[in-house]
Amino acid sequence: MIIDLRSDTVTKPSKGMLEAIMNAKVGDDVYKEDETVNALETEIAKLFGKPKALFFPSGTMANQTAIKLHTNPGDQVICDKYAHIFNYEGGGASFNSGVSCKLIDGYRGMFTAQQVEAALNPPDFYHSPLTRLVEIENTTNKGGGACWDFEEIKKIRQVCDTNNLGFHLDGARLWNALVAKNETPKQYGDVFDTISVCLSKGLGCPIGSVLVGDEAIMEHAIRIRKILGGGMRQVGFLAAAGLYALENNIERLQDDHQKAKDIASVLQAQSYVNTVEPVETNIVIFSLNEGISESDFIESLDKKGVKIIALGAGKVRIVTHLDYTDAMHKQFLKILKAL
């Protein structure tokens, strides 16, 4: 039994999802003639209360498109030092949009409206980049699946309104936050100008993210997607997986969250563990005691059929997901206790 907990991106389509994929009615999406992808975009736009949605092959491309739509070359984006757009998108913000990032030293990937105000560059001071966009990530990946306080998000929205800034949400794992915090997509749609949501993480789809936004900001989204190479043809096969996931795989995310909490509880009792970060969703980040090598620790688990990843600085990450079964969970907890 291989227990792969490196990421929730390792899932494979279930039997029901595969049936939905095989039965999809498709067309040429470059001509906007694929009725299944059109249905997915309409459904997700409706969920968030936004007029426009566009399917993307990856969350990175969706985020990069959003940055491009909000900014001009030379502008600056405010985000957290843990932000995915800064750490894990290959420098795309600078390469694709010609923008720089001003990094906020937040808490587990989250910051306050007051910190945003302090990070703003004066618009009339031409020596510094023009601040144009604030970006947040919910849940936070490097922050251990932490969920933002929605009241703080609304305060940041006020700062954006006052200073004429765009507000983008990297919602790669937003579905997890919605379940954990009992929130709705519409709440987020009311606050953000653009939101990217991933279908290939907790929802178990093989490929795909969707960018939603207001009419004016989304007008050129399809052009940017084309420039980035994201125009696809019979993409309805992938969109069908997304429609299936929206109907069947959201509520069950709470099972992933509970398994992650179980793992954290066991880790806290082990002598080789220094600290375990608080767990709200499906990500567990913990640090090893001084003198214990991350690579040796990961190798020891690999020999027992368990795959996890290191984050550096003595930290290790575990991510629960759809394909992590009850039997795997029982076996993994047993392995952790015996190390």
Disulfide bonds with the S-S distance in Angstrom:
none
